[in-house]
Structures are given as structure tokens and as C-alpha cells.
Amino acid sequence: MDTKHKQEQHATVHRPEGGRLIKGLFSTQTVEKVGTGTTQRKTISKMFWFCTQTEPDAVQVQALNKNMVPSGAITAVPLDDFLARYNPEPEMYLKSVYPKMQELSSTVQRAEEQRQRGALYSAQFEYENALTVDEENVRANFGLGLTYVERGETVKAKDILGRIVGLDAAFAPEHKHLFNEFGISLRKSRMVDQSIEYYSRALTMTETDENLHYNAARAYYDKGDLAKCREHLQQALAINPKHEEVLKFIEFLNKKK
């Protein structure tokens, strides 16, 4: 299958009447009145959204930023409301949005490959390029944060940490491996307070992750707060009573006591 056909297939906008899900670029219009009296006129503002239907009665919508890539918060719109207000934009998707999304994804992928090879300055360059296009890109923010931690640049790592903590999307289930890796890197780099702040934020988003509680317990142990350490270990066990590492940690603490 050639590249063009792949793009067309990916960009197809499906309506639920055909038994398939909605996915693609859509727009909404807002009409506003400007001025008063005889000088009053109407203006039409148009917004573009990348939309994906993940359940039968709702569609996830995400606005495009100034660089024409999906960015920021994702909102669920009831299907009936979506069908009434959102209009498909398949041509614009194929010509502008999809190529930019692919380019952004490729940039992040190059950055991750560079970081895994230990080429941290090259990784930084690629991550920063990605963030120029989408400053809220989760993978790029995590990757740049890990790059700074691995280089021992704690001030810059703290700046990125502040950005990540403010991104709800960073703690979505699909990014679990990233936020676990980032928290562990913070703790191992002796950024213990930052690690605790980070795990606390993560646990407000995903309370039922036993590994987050285990990692938080490790951070509190490094800080010397054994009460909080045990508290998180018990919470991890409440979720998974057979968690081997948690049981070993508790045994270690009991012997030490």
C-alpha cells in the first residue's frame, strides 16, 4: 500500500450510521456581533478540532494550536451535540494537519532514540524542536525532563517538572511508563522532594496504581519519613496483596526496626 493511500485511509471521516467510528479533523463556527446600531456587523470565528470517537455516545475533541497540531485538553462531547455542531474538514486534514502531526511524531521519535543512545545534547535539541510545535506534548516534556535529570541539570529538570505536574494528560494511563520512569529518575538523582511532589500529583490522577505507591514509598524512605513510607506500602498492598517488591520492602523495614 502506497503512502498516499495510507494517509487517505487514516484521514477518512466515518459517521456512526455506517457502523464505524468518527475520526479526523472537524471545525466549529461561532457567530458574534461587533459594534452597535448601524455599525453593527457579524463576524464568524472558526475553530479546528482533531476528533476521535472512543465510545458509542461521545467523541473526544482536541483543539489545534497555532501550528495546526492537536494540543492541550481533550474534552468529551456528547455524540448528538457533536453531529449537530461539528463539520468535517478532510481536505485540510490531508494537506496540512496530518503531515504536521507526522512530522511532530518523527521529531519526538528521533529525540527518544538519541536519548536511549546517550546522545543527550542531540536529544535535547530534538525535544525542544518538538516543544516549539506543541509545548504541551507529553512525550517531549517527559523526554526533555529525563534528559536534564540524566545530565544532572537539576534546575532545568525542576522547571520541566513544574510543567509536567500541570499537565493532566501527562498522567493518563497511556503514559504510565513515562511518568513511572520520570519519577524513578528523580529519586535516583537525589531529587527526593521533587520526586515526592511528582508522585503526589500522579496519585491524584491514578489512585489505583500500586507501583506508584511503591515508588512513592521508596522516595519517602530516602527522605527518612518511614511513617509515610509504610503508609504507601500498605496502600500498594490494598491494591495488590501479592506485590512481591512491596512485601520484600515491608520485610526489610521490619527487620531494620
C-alpha positions in Angstrom: 0.0 0.0 0.0 1.5 3.4 -1.0 2.0 6.3 1.4 -0.8 8.4 -0.2 -3.3 5.7 0.2 -2.3 5.2 3.8 -2.9 8.8 4.5 -6.3 8.8 2.9 -7.3 5.8 4.8 -6.1 7.3 8.1 -7.9 10.6 7.4 -11.2 9.2 6.4 -14.1 10.6 8.5 -16.6 8.0 9.5 -20.1 8.6 10.5 -21.7 6.2 13.0 -24.6 5.4 10.6 -22.2 3.2 8.7 -21.3 1.3 11.9 -17.8 2.9 12.1 -16.4 5.4 14.4 -15.7 9.1 13.9 -12.1 10.1 13.5 -10.5 13.1 11.7 -10.4 16.9 11.5 -13.6 18.9 12.2 -14.5 22.6 12.6 -17.0 24.6 14.6 -18.2 28.1 13.9 -19.2 30.9 16.3 -21.1 34.0 15.1 -20.5 37.1 17.1 -22.0 40.7 16.8 -19.5 43.5 16.8 -20.4 47.2 17.2 -23.8 48.8 17.9 -26.6 50.4 15.8 -25.9 51.0 12.2 -22.3 50.0 12.5 -23.1 46.6 14.0 -21.8 43.6 12.0 -21.4 39.9 12.3 -18.1 38.1 12.5 -17.6 34.4 12.1 -14.8 32.7 14.1 -13.8 29.2 13.1 -12.0 26.6 15.3 -10.5 23.4 14.2 -10.5 20.2 16.2 -9.0 16.7 16.0 -11.8 14.3 16.9 -11.8 10.7 17.9 -14.8 8.6 18.9 -13.8 6.2 21.6 -17.3 5.2 22.9 -20.7 4.9 21.3 -22.3 8.1 22.7 -19.4 10.6 22.9 -16.5 12.0 20.8 -13.1 13.2 22.2 -12.2 16.6 20.8 -8.9 18.4 21.0 -8.3 21.9 19.6 -5.5 22.6 17.1 -2.8 25.1 18.2 -1.3 27.9 16.1 1.0 25.3 14.4 -2.0 23.2 13.3 -1.4 20.2 15.5 -3.7 18.9 18.3 -2.7 20.2 21.6 -3.9 20.8 25.1 -7.0 19.5 26.9 -9.2 16.7 25.5 -12.9 17.1 26.0 -15.7 14.6 25.6 -18.6 15.9 23.5 -22.0 14.0 23.5 -22.5 12.4 20.1 -25.8 14.2 19.3 -24.2 17.6 20.1 -21.1 16.7 18.0 -23.1 15.7 15.0 -25.1 19.0 15.2 -22.2 21.4 15.7 -19.0 19.9 14.1 -18.3 19.8 10.4 -15.7 17.5 8.7 -12.6 19.0 7.1 -11.0 16.1 5.4 -9.1 18.1 2.7 -7.4 20.4 5.3 -6.6 17.3 7.4 -4.8 15.6 4.5 -3.0 18.7 3.2 -1.9 20.4 6.4 -2.7 18.7 9.7 -1.8 15.1 9.1 1.7 15.9 7.7 2.4 18.2 10.7 1.3 15.5 13.1 3.5 13.0 11.4 6.5 15.4 11.4 6.0 16.1 15.2 5.8 12.4 15.9 9.0 11.8 13.9 10.8 14.5 15.8 9.9 13.1 19.2 10.9 9.6 18.0 14.3 10.9 16.9 14.7 12.5 20.3 13.9 9.3 22.1 16.3 7.3 20.0 19.1 9.9 20.7 18.4 9.8 24.5 18.4 6.0 24.6 21.8 6.0 22.8 23.1 8.5 25.4 23.4 11.4 22.9 21.7 13.7 25.4 22.5 17.1 23.7 21.2 15.9 20.4 18.1 14.6 22.3 17.6 17.9 23.9 17.7 19.7 20.5 15.1 17.4 19.1 12.8 17.6 22.1 13.0 21.4 22.1 12.1 21.4 18.4 9.0 19.3 19.2 8.0 21.6 22.0 8.3 24.6 19.7 5.5 23.0 17.7 3.5 21.7 20.7 4.6 23.0 24.1 2.2 20.5 25.8 3.4 17.4 24.0 3.6 14.8 26.8 6.3 12.6 25.3 8.5 15.6 24.6 8.1 17.1 28.1 8.9 13.8 29.8 11.8 13.2 27.5 13.3 16.6 28.0 12.9 16.2 31.7 14.6 12.9 31.7 17.4 14.3 29.6 18.1 17.1 32.1 17.9 14.6 35.0 20.4 12.3 33.3 22.7 15.2 32.7 22.5 16.3 36.3 21.0 19.7 35.4 18.6 19.9 38.4 17.5 23.5 37.9 16.3 22.8 34.4 14.8 19.5 35.4 12.8 21.3 38.1 11.4 23.7 35.5 10.3 20.8 33.3 8.8 19.1 36.4 6.7 22.1 37.1 5.4 22.0 33.6 4.6 18.2 33.7 2.8 18.5 37.1 0.4 21.0 35.5 -0.4 18.7 32.5 -3.4 16.4 33.3 -2.6 14.5 30.1 0.8 13.5 31.4 -0.8 11.2 33.9 -3.2 9.4 31.5 -2.9 5.6 31.5 -1.2 5.5 28.1 1.7 7.5 29.5 2.1 5.3 32.6 5.5 4.0 31.6 6.7 7.6 31.1 5.6 9.0 34.4 7.0 6.0 36.3 10.3 6.3 34.6 10.5 10.0 35.3 9.7 9.6 39.0 12.3 6.9 39.4 14.9 9.1 37.7 14.1 12.0 40.0 14.5 9.8 43.1 17.7 8.2 41.9 19.2 11.6 41.1 18.5 12.5 44.8 15.8 15.0 43.8 13.8 13.4 46.6 11.4 16.3 47.4 10.7 16.8 43.7 10.1 13.0 43.3 7.6 13.1 46.2 5.8 16.2 44.7 5.6 14.4 41.4 4.3 11.1 42.8 1.7 13.0 44.9 0.4 14.7 41.7 0.4 11.4 39.9 -1.6 9.7 42.6 -4.3 12.4 42.4 -4.8 11.2 38.8 -4.3 7.5 39.2 -5.1 6.3 42.7 -5.2 2.6 41.9 -1.7 2.1 40.7 0.2 0.0 43.2 3.5 0.7 41.5 3.1 4.5 42.0 2.5 3.8 45.7 5.6 1.6 45.9 7.7 4.2 44.2 6.3 6.9 46.5 7.3 4.7 49.4 10.9 4.5 48.1 11.0 8.2 47.8 9.7 8.7 51.4 12.2 6.2 52.6 15.1 8.1 51.0 13.7 11.2 52.7 13.7 9.5 56.1 9.9 9.6 56.5 9.3 6.0 57.5 5.6 6.6 58.5 4.7 7.9 55.0 6.8 5.1 53.5 4.8 2.4 55.3 1.6 4.2 54.5 2.2 4.0 50.8 3.3 0.4 51.1 0.1 -0.5 52.8 -1.9 1.3 50.1 0.0 -0.6 47.4 -0.8 -3.9 49.2 -4.5 -2.9 49.4 -4.5 -2.8 45.6 -2.3 -5.8 45.0 -1.8 -8.0 48.1 0.8 -10.2 46.3 3.1 -7.4 45.1 6.4 -9.1 45.6 8.6 -5.9 45.8 6.2 -4.3 48.3 6.3 -7.4 50.5 10.1 -7.5 50.4 10.3 -3.8 51.3 8.0 -4.3 54.3 10.1 -7.3 55.4 13.2 -5.2 55.1 11.7 -2.4 57.2 10.5 -4.8 59.9 14.0 -6.3 60.2 15.6 -2.9 60.3 13.2 -1.8 63.1 
